[in-house]
Amino acid sequence: MRNIPIPEHTLLDFLITTYQLKNNRALARHLEVTESTLSKIRYGMNKVSGDFVLNVYDKTDLSLEEIRNLVKKQNGLDASAKGAKINVRNT
C-alpha cells in the first residue's frame, strides 16, 4: 500500500492543531460533518462554503474574521500553486 501525501489545507490543519485532534476523522466528529466533506475540501474538490464557515464558527471559538483569513490564506496558496491572480473582495 502506497502512502499518498495529504495536501496541506490552512483552515483544516489549523483546526486540527488548535484543538489537538488526531486527524480529519476526529475533526469531522468535532465539527459534526462527514469525513467526505472534509476530504473534498482538503483535496480541492469542493470549496469552503458559507455553511461550512458558519459551522466552524458555531463549533469553535474562532471569530468569523479569523476563519475568513484562514480561507483567504488557503486560496492564496492554491492560486500561487496554479500561477493565477487572486482577487479578494471585501464585503
Secondary structure, DSSP 4 states (H G I P E B T S, - for coil): ---PPPPP-HHHHHHHHHTT--SHHHHHHHHT--HHHHHHHHTTSSPPPHHHHHHHHHHSS--HHHHHHHHHHHHHHHHHHHT--------
